[in-house]
Amino acid sequence: MARMSIFNHPRLLGFDELERLLDSTSKSSSDGYPPYNIEQVGEDGIRISLAVAGFSEEDLTVAVEDRQLVIRGKQEDDPERLYLHRGIAARQFQRSFVLAEGIEITGASLDMGLLHVDLKRPKPETRQKIIKIERGDARTDSRQRVIDVDSAEVAG
């Protein structure tokens, strides 16, 4: 059964890359670790907060890769520690967020087990472009194509 895409509508032109981004986001890990919040901060700000208790600044990486915000965490086991019970695993993670065109990362901070990544959303610009219409005889072109197709069929 073929997969139906919302971007197959004839009036949606050039959205192939957006569809690819949505596909990669849906295929990314469905693991819920670490949990996160996304909140509106001010008029044009966004803050992503991840619960990363036990991670230090050195254990975390925040990067932008191909229009995606990628947050990675990796903890190293301390071989000198002897655990009688280990309920808090030192596990690594990767969380990805697709960024819209123009979104800027303004900073990241670690506070009381929460990694905060602040983003700024640009104000949308209203753009208008007038396309010059050139003079031409479209009827001649279309008739010529029809004649060429008809003569090719007759010759064949």
C-alpha positions as CSV (number, residue, x, y, z in Angstrom):
1,M,0.0,0.0,0.0
2,A,1.5,3.4,-1.0
3,R,2.0,6.0,1.6
4,M,-0.1,9.1,1.0
5,S,1.7,12.4,1.6
6,I,0.1,15.7,2.5
7,F,2.6,17.4,0.3
8,N,1.3,15.7,-2.9
9,H,-1.3,18.5,-3.4
10,P,-0.7,20.3,-6.7
11,R,-0.6,23.7,-5.1
12,L,2.2,22.8,-2.7
13,L,5.4,23.2,-4.8
14,G,8.9,22.7,-3.5
15,F,8.1,21.2,-0.1
16,D,10.2,18.1,-0.7
17,E,12.8,19.1,1.9
18,L,10.1,19.8,4.5
19,E,8.6,16.3,3.9
20,R,12.1,14.8,4.3
21,L,12.6,16.6,7.6
22,L,9.2,15.4,8.9
23,D,10.0,11.9,7.9
24,S,13.4,11.9,9.7
25,T,11.7,13.4,12.8
26,S,9.0,10.7,12.9
27,K,11.7,8.0,12.5
28,S,13.9,9.4,15.3
29,S,13.9,7.6,18.6
30,S,10.6,7.3,20.3
31,D,12.5,6.9,23.6
32,G,11.1,9.3,26.1
33,Y,14.6,10.0,27.7
34,P,15.3,12.6,28.7
35,P,12.0,14.3,29.2
36,Y,11.7,17.8,28.0
37,N,9.5,20.9,27.9
38,I,9.1,23.5,25.2
39,E,7.9,26.9,26.4
40,Q,7.2,30.4,24.9
41,V,9.5,33.0,26.5
42,G,8.5,36.5,25.7
43,E,7.1,37.5,22.3
44,D,9.7,35.8,20.1
45,G,11.6,33.4,22.3
46,I,11.4,29.7,22.8
47,R,13.0,27.6,25.5
48,I,13.6,23.9,25.4
49,S,14.4,22.4,28.9
50,L,15.7,18.9,29.2
51,A,15.8,17.0,32.5
52,V,19.5,15.9,32.6
53,A,20.1,15.2,36.3
54,G,23.6,13.7,36.9
55,F,25.1,15.2,33.7
56,S,27.7,18.0,33.8
57,E,28.5,20.6,31.2
58,E,31.3,18.4,29.9
59,D,28.9,15.5,29.4
60,L,26.5,17.5,27.2
61,T,26.8,18.8,23.6
62,V,24.4,21.2,21.9
63,A,24.8,21.6,18.1
64,V,23.0,22.6,15.0
65,E,23.3,20.1,12.2
66,D,21.4,20.5,8.9
67,R,18.5,22.6,10.3
68,Q,18.2,20.4,13.4
69,L,19.1,21.2,17.0
70,V,20.8,18.1,18.3
71,I,21.4,17.6,22.0
72,R,23.6,14.7,23.1
73,G,24.6,13.5,26.5
74,K,27.2,10.9,27.4
75,Q,28.3,10.0,30.9
76,E,31.5,8.1,31.7
77,D,31.3,5.4,34.3
78,D,33.6,6.0,37.3
79,P,35.6,2.8,37.7
80,E,36.5,3.7,41.3
81,R,32.8,3.7,42.5
82,L,31.4,0.5,43.9
83,Y,27.6,0.4,43.6
84,L,25.5,-1.7,46.0
85,H,22.5,-0.8,44.0
86,R,22.4,1.1,40.7
87,G,19.0,2.5,39.8
88,I,20.3,5.6,38.1
89,A,21.9,4.4,34.9
90,A,24.7,6.4,33.2
91,R,23.1,6.3,29.8
92,Q,23.7,8.3,26.7
93,F,21.0,10.1,24.8
94,Q,20.4,12.2,21.7
95,R,17.4,14.5,21.2
96,S,16.8,16.3,17.9
97,F,14.5,19.2,17.1
98,V,13.8,20.4,13.5
99,L,14.4,24.2,13.3
100,A,12.4,26.4,11.0
101,E,14.2,28.7,8.7
102,G,15.7,31.7,10.6
103,I,15.5,30.2,14.1
104,E,18.6,31.2,16.1
105,I,20.1,29.5,19.1
106,T,20.8,32.3,21.6
107,G,22.3,30.2,24.4
108,A,22.3,27.2,26.6
109,S,22.6,26.8,30.4
110,L,22.6,24.0,32.9
111,D,20.8,24.8,36.2
112,M,19.7,22.3,38.9
113,G,19.6,19.3,36.6
114,L,17.9,21.1,33.7
115,L,19.5,22.0,30.5
116,H,17.9,25.1,29.0
117,V,18.4,25.9,25.3
118,D,17.1,29.3,24.3
119,L,16.0,30.1,20.8
120,K,14.8,33.2,19.0
121,R,12.2,33.1,16.4
122,P,12.5,35.9,13.7
123,K,9.6,38.1,13.0
124,P,8.0,37.1,9.7
125,E,8.6,39.5,6.8
126,T,5.9,40.2,4.4
127,R,7.4,39.7,0.9
128,Q,5.8,40.6,-2.4
129,K,7.4,40.1,-5.8
130,I,5.8,41.3,-9.0
131,I,6.5,39.0,-12.0
132,K,6.7,40.8,-15.4
133,I,4.4,39.3,-18.0
134,E,6.1,39.2,-21.4
135,R,4.2,39.5,-24.6
136,G,4.0,36.4,-26.8
137,D,1.6,34.4,-28.9
138,A,0.7,31.4,-26.9
139,R,-1.8,30.1,-29.4
140,T,1.0,29.7,-32.1
141,D,3.1,27.7,-29.7
142,S,0.4,25.4,-28.6
143,R,-0.8,24.9,-32.2
144,Q,2.7,24.2,-33.3
145,R,3.1,21.5,-30.6
146,V,-0.2,19.9,-31.7
147,I,0.9,19.9,-35.3
148,D,4.2,18.3,-34.4
149,V,2.5,15.6,-32.4
150,D,-0.1,15.0,-35.2
151,S,2.6,14.8,-37.9
152,A,4.7,12.5,-35.8
153,E,1.7,10.2,-35.4
154,V,0.9,10.3,-39.1
155,A,4.5,9.6,-40.1
156,G,4.7,6.7,-37.7
